[in-house]
Amino acid sequence: MVLVGKTTRLRPVRLSDTMMLYRWINNKRLNRFLGVEIPISLVKERKKVRDMVTKIKYTKHFIIERKDTAEPIGMMSLHHIDIHNKKATTGAYIAYEKYWGKGYGSDAKMALLKYAFLKLKLNRVVSHVFPHNPRSARYSLKCGYKKEGLLRQNLCKKGKFYDSIILAVLKQDWFKVAKKQGYI
């Protein structure tokens, strides 16, 4: 299954993506915005990617590609898919700084949300953002998310505690934004 936005395409993660994902997750400039401790060994990353490819019932992992060049530029996932309660959680990153702030994340998120709300019939999608990553919060707000709260000292990374901003979008709010922006 491939999800298509205006400038991006999201395709499922493949085992052949392992080395690329290994480099991305261990990039210190990118990782400071992620809730993952580094360094991550190649062995551990191989197992993680294998799980991404095979354990797909409650999580969908995608590589974000530029639509015009097919260049892989990031990753986006839909986690904890709960069909009964019609909700899930997202996580995403654009791996290369040259593509930060260019709209690729927003476009990919809109394509993922279209899948979540129209195909999976979810009603609510949540994201967590570090306060030191305002770009991530801005692109989520652009996709119809609303700030719902703050989890104080929610994550410990290298012995330091970090807060998490909780953002969520409801299907009805996303639908208005998607219609206005031409995604539906």
C-alpha positions in Angstrom: 0.0 0.0 0.0 1.4 3.4 -1.0 -0.1 6.7 0.3 0.2 9.7 -2.0 0.3 13.3 -1.1 0.9 16.4 -3.2 4.7 16.4 -2.9 5.4 13.1 -1.1 4.7 9.4 -1.3 4.6 7.1 1.7 5.6 3.5 1.0 5.9 0.6 3.5 9.3 0.1 5.1 11.3 -2.7 3.5 14.1 -4.8 4.9 16.4 -3.2 2.3 15.8 0.1 4.2 17.8 -1.1 7.2 21.1 0.7 6.6 19.4 3.9 5.6 17.2 3.8 8.8 20.3 2.9 10.9 22.1 6.0 9.6 19.1 8.3 10.1 18.3 7.2 13.7 22.0 7.6 14.7 22.2 11.1 13.3 22.8 13.3 16.4 21.3 16.4 14.8 18.1 14.5 14.0 18.0 12.3 17.1 17.8 15.2 19.5 14.1 15.5 18.4 13.3 11.8 18.8 12.6 9.8 21.9 15.2 7.2 21.1 18.6 6.8 22.8 21.6 6.5 20.6 23.8 5.0 19.5 21.7 2.1 18.2 23.6 -0.9 17.0 23.1 -2.3 13.5 22.0 -5.6 15.1 19.3 -3.8 17.1 18.2 -1.7 14.1 18.0 -4.9 11.9 15.7 -6.5 14.5 13.6 -3.3 14.7 13.2 -3.1 10.9 12.3 -6.8 10.7 9.6 -6.2 13.3 8.4 -3.2 11.3 8.0 -5.3 8.2 6.4 -8.4 9.8 4.4 -7.1 12.8 2.0 -4.9 11.0 -1.3 -5.5 12.7 -1.4 -2.5 15.1 1.3 -0.4 13.5 2.1 0.9 10.0 5.5 2.2 9.1 6.2 4.2 6.0 9.3 5.7 4.3 8.5 9.2 3.1 9.7 9.8 -0.5 9.8 12.9 -2.5 7.1 12.4 -5.2 9.1 14.0 -8.0 12.4 12.1 -7.4 11.4 9.1 -5.3 14.3 10.1 -2.9 13.7 8.7 0.6 13.7 11.7 3.0 12.1 10.5 6.2 9.9 8.1 8.1 6.3 8.2 9.4 4.4 5.7 11.4 0.9 5.1 12.7 1.3 3.3 16.1 -1.1 1.7 18.6 -3.9 1.4 16.1 -7.0 0.8 18.1 -9.9 0.0 15.8 -12.4 -0.5 18.7 -11.8 3.0 20.1 -11.0 4.4 16.7 -7.7 6.0 17.6 -3.9 5.8 16.9 -0.7 7.6 17.6 1.8 9.0 15.0 5.5 9.5 14.9 7.5 11.0 12.1 10.7 12.7 11.1 12.3 14.2 8.0 15.9 12.9 8.0 17.7 15.6 6.1 17.9 19.2 7.3 17.8 20.5 3.8 14.2 19.3 3.6 13.2 20.7 7.1 10.6 23.5 6.9 9.8 22.8 3.2 6.3 21.3 3.7 7.2 17.6 3.1 6.3 16.6 6.7 2.9 18.4 6.5 2.2 16.8 3.1 3.1 13.3 4.3 1.1 13.7 7.5 -2.0 14.8 5.5 -1.6 11.6 3.3 -1.2 9.4 6.5 -4.2 11.1 8.1 -6.3 10.6 5.0 -5.5 6.8 5.3 -6.2 6.8 9.1 -9.5 8.6 8.9 -11.0 7.4 5.5 -9.6 3.9 5.2 -9.2 2.8 8.8 -12.2 4.8 9.9 -10.3 6.2 13.0 -11.7 9.3 14.8 -8.6 10.5 16.7 -4.9 10.6 16.1 -2.4 11.7 18.7 1.2 13.0 18.4 3.8 13.8 21.1 6.3 16.6 20.5 9.2 17.9 22.5 8.9 21.6 23.4 12.4 22.1 21.9 11.0 21.0 18.5 8.6 23.8 17.6 8.8 23.0 13.9 7.1 19.6 14.6 4.3 21.3 16.6 3.7 23.8 13.8 3.4 21.2 11.1 1.0 19.2 13.2 -1.1 22.3 13.9 -1.1 23.0 10.1 -2.7 19.5 9.7 -5.6 20.3 12.0 -4.1 19.1 15.3 -4.9 20.9 18.6 -2.7 21.2 21.6 -4.2 19.1 24.4 -1.7 19.3 27.2 1.8 18.7 28.5 3.2 15.6 30.0 5.9 16.8 32.4 9.2 14.9 32.5 7.6 12.2 30.3 10.8 10.9 28.8 14.3 10.2 30.2 17.1 10.4 27.7 20.7 10.1 28.8 19.7 10.8 32.3 17.8 14.0 31.5 14.0 14.3 31.7 12.0 15.9 28.9 8.4 17.1 28.7 6.1 16.1 25.9 3.4 18.2 24.3 0.3 16.2 23.5 -1.3 17.2 20.2 -4.4 15.4 18.7 -6.6 15.8 15.6 -10.1 14.6 15.3 -11.5 13.3 12.0 -14.0 16.3 11.9 -11.2 18.8 12.3 -8.9 17.1 9.8 -11.7 16.9 7.3 -12.1 20.7 7.3 -8.4 21.3 6.9 -8.1 18.6 4.2 -10.9 20.0 2.2 -9.5 23.5 2.5 -6.0 22.4 1.4 -7.3 20.2 -1.4 -6.5 16.7 0.0 -10.1 15.5 -0.4 
